[in-house]
Amino acid sequence: MKREIKQKKCKSCGKKFALFNSLAQVCSVDCAIQYAKDNKVQERTRIKLARIAKESIKTRSEHLRDAQTAFNTFIRERDKNEPCISCGRHHQGQYHAGHYRSVGACPELRFCELNVHKQCSACNNHKSGNIVEYRINLVKKIGAEQVEWLEGKHEPKKYSIDEIKEIKAKYRLKLRELKRGA
C-alpha cells in the first residue's frame, strides 16, 4: 500500500505543493526568497513596536538615566583633548564626566555644563572627585565668579518625563554636531 504524499499550502504564494521535507514552508526558491523578505519586514515592524512599547513603560528614573548617559557622553567628547580637571594628567585609562557639585548634593545642576568636566576614573572614584584640585583647576578654566555661582543656592528642579526626553535629545544632537565639527 502506497502512502499518499501530504500536500501543504505555500506560505508565500498560497499554492498547494507536495511536502518534500517536514520543515518546508514554501514551494520553490522564488517563494523562499519572497517569504524571507516578507519576514524581514515583519520582524522590523515587530522590533519598532517593541521599542515603542518599551519606551512607553519606562519609569522617570530610567528616562533620567538615559538623559544622564547622553549628557555625560557629550561632556567627554567636548573635553576629549583636555586633561583630567582634577589631577591635570593625560593617560590611557577611563574618563568620566565628573560633577563639581554632585548630583546627590545639588541635583538642580545635574545637566549644567559648567558643573561637569572630564575627569579620570581614579580621581572621580578613588579620590571622591579630588574636589580640592577640581576647584583650583575649575577656577582657572571658567573663572572664580562662575565657580561661586555654582557653589551658591539654586532653584530646585523636578524634571517631567517630557523635559527629560528633551534634554536627552538635545545632548544627542549636540554630540552629533560636535563630532561633525571635529
Residue frames as qw, qx, qy, qz and C-alpha x, y, z in Angstrom:
[[0.000, 0.888, 0.459, 0.000, 0.00, 0.00, 0.00],
 [0.427, 0.349, -0.003, 0.834, 1.41, 3.34, -1.06],
 [0.220, -0.642, -0.433, 0.593, 1.27, 6.27, 1.27],
 [0.284, 0.854, 0.310, 0.306, -0.08, 9.48, -0.14],
 [0.445, 0.085, -0.154, 0.878, 2.32, 12.42, -0.14],
 [0.126, -0.748, -0.508, 0.407, 0.87, 15.11, 2.06],
 [0.287, 0.645, 0.258, 0.660, 0.09, 18.45, 0.42],
 [0.357, -0.560, -0.337, 0.668, 0.92, 21.70, 2.16],
 [0.230, 0.928, 0.271, 0.117, -0.03, 25.29, 1.43],
 [0.578, 0.275, -0.084, 0.764, 2.90, 27.57, 0.44],
 [0.305, -0.691, -0.376, 0.537, 3.36, 30.41, 2.97],
 [0.169, -0.337, 0.242, 0.894, 4.37, 32.79, 0.18],
 [0.223, 0.036, -0.543, -0.809, 2.13, 32.20, -2.85],
 [0.615, 0.020, 0.390, -0.685, -0.62, 30.11, -1.26],
 [0.737, 0.261, -0.502, -0.370, -0.47, 27.23, -3.77],
 [0.893, -0.310, 0.298, -0.132, -0.51, 23.62, -2.60],
 [0.425, 0.633, -0.646, -0.032, 2.73, 21.67, -3.03],
 [0.922, -0.108, -0.370, 0.036, 4.00, 18.19, -2.30],
 [0.476, -0.816, 0.309, -0.109, 5.78, 18.17, 1.02],
 [0.783, 0.412, -0.418, 0.206, 9.34, 17.01, 0.35],
 [0.374, 0.179, -0.610, 0.675, 10.64, 17.95, 3.79],
 [0.361, -0.637, -0.669, 0.130, 8.71, 18.12, 7.04],
 [0.298, -0.567, -0.193, 0.743, 10.16, 21.60, 7.70],
 [0.230, 0.243, 0.483, 0.809, 9.35, 23.06, 4.26],
 [0.107, 0.570, 0.435, -0.689, 7.32, 26.25, 4.36],
 [0.381, 0.659, -0.152, -0.631, 7.34, 27.25, 0.69],
 [0.889, 0.327, 0.313, -0.069, 7.09, 25.53, -2.68],
 [0.747, 0.525, 0.036, 0.406, 10.07, 26.99, -4.57],
 [0.569, -0.113, -0.118, 0.806, 13.26, 29.02, -4.32],
 [0.019, 0.441, 0.217, 0.870, 11.48, 32.17, -5.59],
 [0.559, -0.666, -0.352, -0.347, 8.81, 31.76, -2.93],
 [0.746, -0.382, -0.296, 0.457, 11.52, 31.21, -0.30],
 [0.369, 0.136, -0.012, 0.919, 13.20, 34.49, -1.25],
 [0.255, -0.537, -0.269, -0.757, 9.90, 36.37, -1.12],
 [0.712, -0.567, -0.411, -0.051, 8.97, 34.71, 2.18],
 [0.648, -0.213, -0.244, 0.689, 12.31, 35.77, 3.70],
 [0.127, 0.304, 0.089, 0.940, 11.80, 39.38, 2.53],
 [0.478, -0.594, -0.357, -0.540, 8.29, 39.45, 3.99],
 [0.756, -0.476, -0.382, 0.237, 9.55, 38.04, 7.28],
 [0.496, 0.026, -0.149, 0.855, 12.30, 40.66, 7.41],
 [0.145, -0.457, -0.168, -0.861, 9.75, 43.47, 7.03],
 [0.676, -0.569, -0.377, -0.278, 7.53, 41.91, 9.68],
 [0.743, -0.279, -0.345, 0.502, 10.48, 41.50, 12.03],
 [0.266, 0.210, -0.069, 0.938, 11.49, 45.14, 11.61],
 [0.401, -0.532, -0.256, -0.701, 7.91, 46.19, 12.35],
 [0.781, -0.473, -0.407, 0.033, 7.86, 43.94, 15.42],
 [0.611, -0.087, -0.271, 0.739, 11.13, 45.44, 16.64],
 [0.011, 0.365, 0.050, 0.930, 9.87, 49.00, 16.16],
 [0.593, -0.552, -0.319, -0.491, 6.64, 48.22, 18.02],
 [0.790, -0.357, -0.392, 0.307, 8.58, 46.54, 20.82],
 [0.425, 0.100, -0.178, 0.882, 10.88, 49.58, 21.08],
 [0.251, -0.470, -0.151, -0.833, 7.87, 51.91, 21.26],
 [0.746, -0.507, -0.378, -0.211, 6.21, 49.71, 23.89],
 [0.725, -0.185, -0.353, 0.562, 9.44, 49.53, 25.90],
 [0.198, 0.268, -0.075, 0.940, 9.80, 53.32, 25.74],
 [0.430, -0.530, -0.256, -0.685, 6.22, 53.83, 26.93],
 [0.798, -0.508, -0.321, -0.048, 6.69, 51.72, 30.08],
 [0.552, 0.232, -0.384, 0.703, 9.97, 53.34, 31.14],
 [0.415, -0.759, -0.407, 0.293, 9.94, 54.96, 34.53],
 [0.049, 0.994, -0.055, 0.084, 11.02, 58.54, 35.17],
 [0.526, -0.687, 0.460, 0.200, 14.29, 57.31, 36.69],
 [0.750, 0.128, 0.534, 0.369, 15.06, 55.20, 33.61],
 [0.400, 0.842, 0.220, 0.287, 14.50, 58.24, 31.38],
 [0.249, -0.943, 0.218, 0.013, 16.72, 60.28, 33.72],
 [0.715, -0.364, 0.509, 0.310, 19.47, 57.65, 33.48],
 [0.664, 0.463, 0.439, 0.390, 19.27, 57.74, 29.66],
 [0.151, 0.964, 0.061, 0.208, 19.45, 61.54, 29.64],
 [0.480, -0.794, 0.348, 0.137, 22.41, 61.47, 32.03],
 [0.775, -0.039, 0.502, 0.382, 24.20, 59.00, 29.77],
 [0.497, 0.717, 0.304, 0.383, 23.67, 61.25, 26.73],
 [0.129, -0.982, 0.088, -0.106, 24.84, 64.30, 28.71],
 [0.651, -0.592, 0.418, 0.227, 27.95, 62.52, 30.06],
 [0.751, 0.247, 0.443, 0.422, 28.87, 61.28, 26.57],
 [0.290, 0.893, 0.144, 0.312, 28.63, 64.85, 25.29],
 [0.365, -0.900, 0.236, 0.017, 30.85, 66.15, 28.13],
 [0.755, -0.308, 0.468, 0.341, 33.54, 63.51, 27.49],
 [0.627, 0.498, 0.389, 0.456, 33.53, 64.35, 23.78],
 [0.046, 0.979, 0.066, 0.188, 33.57, 68.12, 24.46],
 [0.360, -0.845, 0.394, -0.014, 36.61, 67.78, 26.76],
 [0.987, 0.093, 0.059, 0.116, 38.36, 64.92, 24.93],
 [0.635, 0.537, -0.206, 0.515, 41.54, 66.89, 24.22],
 [0.225, -0.768, 0.301, -0.519, 41.79, 68.31, 27.74],
 [0.322, 0.181, -0.855, 0.364, 43.46, 66.65, 30.74],
 [0.433, -0.532, -0.716, 0.132, 41.60, 65.49, 33.84],
 [0.142, -0.828, -0.097, -0.533, 40.10, 68.57, 35.56],
 [0.707, -0.706, 0.016, -0.040, 41.36, 67.40, 38.96],
 [0.773, -0.410, 0.278, 0.395, 44.87, 65.99, 38.50],
 [0.224, 0.848, -0.269, -0.397, 45.72, 67.57, 35.14],
 [0.383, -0.323, 0.813, 0.297, 47.04, 64.31, 33.67],
 [0.722, 0.367, -0.333, -0.484, 46.51, 62.76, 30.25],
 [0.318, -0.310, 0.895, -0.044, 46.52, 58.96, 30.44],
 [0.322, 0.058, -0.811, -0.485, 45.18, 55.87, 28.70],
 [0.057, 0.219, 0.891, -0.393, 42.62, 54.99, 31.39],
 [0.029, -0.648, -0.721, -0.243, 38.90, 55.56, 31.50],
 [0.028, 0.091, -0.134, 0.986, 37.47, 59.06, 31.77],
 [0.039, -0.611, -0.769, 0.185, 34.22, 60.12, 33.41],
 [0.034, -0.650, -0.198, -0.732, 32.08, 63.20, 33.28],
 [0.437, -0.269, -0.629, 0.584, 32.82, 64.38, 36.83],
 [0.192, -0.847, -0.347, -0.355, 30.40, 66.74, 38.57],
 [0.195, 0.396, -0.426, 0.790, 31.91, 69.52, 40.71],
 [0.493, -0.139, 0.444, -0.735, 28.70, 69.73, 42.76],
 [0.072, 0.008, 0.993, 0.089, 27.50, 66.13, 42.95],
 [0.392, -0.303, -0.600, -0.628, 24.07, 65.08, 41.73],
 [0.503, -0.463, -0.706, 0.187, 23.19, 63.95, 45.25],
 [0.300, -0.401, -0.325, 0.802, 24.17, 67.28, 46.83],
 [0.183, 0.516, -0.021, -0.836, 22.84, 69.55, 44.10],
 [0.515, 0.314, 0.779, 0.170, 20.50, 67.75, 41.65],
 [0.343, 0.867, 0.240, -0.272, 19.47, 71.02, 40.01],
 [0.068, 0.798, -0.485, -0.351, 23.00, 71.27, 38.49],
 [0.786, -0.007, 0.614, 0.074, 22.90, 67.71, 37.13],
 [0.654, 0.523, 0.429, 0.338, 22.73, 68.93, 33.49],
 [0.005, -0.979, 0.088, 0.185, 24.69, 72.18, 33.93],
 [0.816, 0.468, -0.120, 0.317, 27.66, 72.16, 31.53],
 [0.055, 0.793, -0.399, 0.457, 29.68, 74.46, 33.82],
 [0.674, -0.515, 0.408, -0.338, 29.37, 71.92, 36.64],
 [0.940, 0.002, 0.341, 0.034, 30.60, 68.87, 34.69],
 [0.256, 0.800, -0.511, -0.182, 34.04, 68.27, 33.20],
 [0.853, 0.249, -0.457, 0.041, 36.23, 65.40, 32.01],
 [0.438, -0.670, 0.524, -0.292, 37.73, 63.60, 34.98],
 [0.413, 0.302, -0.859, -0.026, 39.84, 60.45, 35.21],
 [0.771, -0.358, -0.465, -0.250, 38.27, 57.48, 36.91],
 [0.598, -0.065, -0.551, 0.579, 40.99, 57.46, 39.60],
 [0.004, 0.128, -0.251, 0.959, 40.11, 60.99, 40.72],
 [0.551, -0.250, -0.240, -0.759, 36.35, 60.50, 40.38],
 [0.837, -0.255, -0.448, -0.185, 36.05, 57.08, 42.03],
 [0.768, -0.132, -0.454, 0.432, 39.02, 56.64, 44.33],
 [0.306, -0.017, -0.284, 0.909, 39.57, 60.20, 45.46],
 [0.046, 0.688, 0.650, -0.321, 35.87, 61.16, 45.72],
 [0.327, 0.893, 0.275, 0.142, 36.22, 63.65, 42.90],
 [0.604, -0.051, -0.059, 0.793, 39.54, 65.07, 44.18],
 [0.022, 0.882, 0.462, 0.088, 37.41, 68.14, 44.91],
 [0.343, -0.787, 0.062, 0.510, 40.16, 70.48, 46.19],
 [0.353, -0.223, 0.573, 0.705, 42.20, 70.13, 43.00],
 [0.228, 0.583, 0.712, 0.317, 38.97, 70.15, 40.95],
 [0.062, -0.925, -0.318, 0.198, 38.05, 73.58, 42.38],
 [0.340, -0.630, 0.299, 0.631, 41.53, 75.05, 41.77],
 [0.287, -0.008, 0.709, 0.644, 41.51, 73.94, 38.12],
 [0.136, 0.702, 0.687, 0.133, 37.85, 74.90, 37.67],
 [0.118, -0.874, -0.113, 0.458, 38.62, 78.48, 38.75],
 [0.269, -0.419, 0.535, 0.682, 41.38, 78.55, 36.13],
 [0.234, 0.239, 0.827, 0.452, 39.05, 77.14, 33.49],
 [0.024, -0.695, -0.630, -0.347, 35.76, 79.05, 34.00],
 [0.036, 0.540, -0.133, 0.830, 36.68, 81.83, 36.45],
 [0.108, -0.064, -0.743, 0.657, 36.06, 82.48, 40.14],
 [0.426, 0.067, 0.106, -0.896, 32.73, 84.22, 39.52],
 [0.713, 0.042, -0.518, -0.470, 31.25, 81.17, 37.76],
 [0.478, 0.004, -0.830, 0.287, 32.57, 78.81, 40.47],
 [0.101, 0.056, 0.540, -0.834, 30.97, 80.99, 43.18],
 [0.615, 0.054, -0.168, -0.769, 27.71, 80.83, 41.22],
 [0.669, 0.033, -0.728, -0.144, 27.97, 77.01, 41.17],
 [0.339, -0.038, -0.769, 0.541, 28.59, 76.98, 44.92],
 [0.277, -0.067, 0.229, -0.931, 25.62, 79.27, 45.64],
 [0.468, 0.282, 0.722, -0.424, 21.96, 78.41, 46.12],
 [0.156, 0.053, -0.685, -0.710, 19.91, 77.24, 43.16],
 [0.679, 0.034, 0.086, -0.728, 16.24, 76.78, 42.45],
 [0.495, -0.071, 0.865, -0.052, 15.29, 73.09, 42.86],
 [0.482, 0.296, -0.488, -0.665, 14.22, 71.36, 39.62],
 [0.602, 0.084, 0.769, -0.200, 11.84, 68.47, 39.21],
 [0.188, 0.295, -0.636, -0.688, 12.04, 67.38, 35.57],
 [0.809, 0.228, 0.276, -0.466, 8.98, 65.87, 33.92],
 [0.756, 0.050, 0.602, 0.251, 9.43, 62.88, 31.61],
 [0.545, 0.779, 0.253, 0.180, 8.90, 65.13, 28.57],
 [0.047, -0.956, 0.290, 0.003, 11.57, 67.56, 29.80],
 [0.623, -0.449, 0.615, 0.179, 13.96, 64.66, 30.38],
 [0.741, 0.382, 0.499, 0.236, 13.33, 63.38, 26.84],
 [0.321, 0.940, 0.021, 0.113, 14.06, 66.88, 25.50],
 [0.332, -0.813, 0.470, 0.093, 17.33, 67.00, 27.45],
 [0.739, -0.108, 0.627, 0.221, 18.33, 63.60, 26.08],
 [0.629, 0.647, 0.366, 0.227, 17.52, 64.65, 22.51],
 [0.057, 0.989, -0.133, 0.004, 19.32, 67.99, 22.97],
 [0.404, -0.693, 0.577, 0.155, 22.57, 66.39, 24.10],
 [0.753, 0.149, 0.593, 0.243, 22.47, 63.67, 21.46],
 [0.477, 0.836, 0.207, 0.173, 22.11, 66.42, 18.85],
 [0.130, -0.939, 0.316, 0.031, 24.91, 68.49, 20.42],
 [0.668, -0.366, 0.610, 0.219, 27.13, 65.38, 20.42],
 [0.710, 0.459, 0.469, 0.255, 26.43, 64.75, 16.71],
 [0.269, 0.953, 0.017, 0.138, 27.21, 68.38, 15.87],
 [0.392, -0.799, 0.444, 0.102, 30.39, 68.26, 17.95],
 [0.725, -0.110, 0.620, 0.278, 31.59, 65.10, 16.19],
 [0.591, 0.689, 0.356, 0.222, 30.67, 66.56, 12.78],
 [0.045, 0.990, -0.125, 0.047, 32.60, 69.74, 13.55],
 [0.516, -0.640, 0.543, 0.172, 35.72, 67.82, 14.63]]
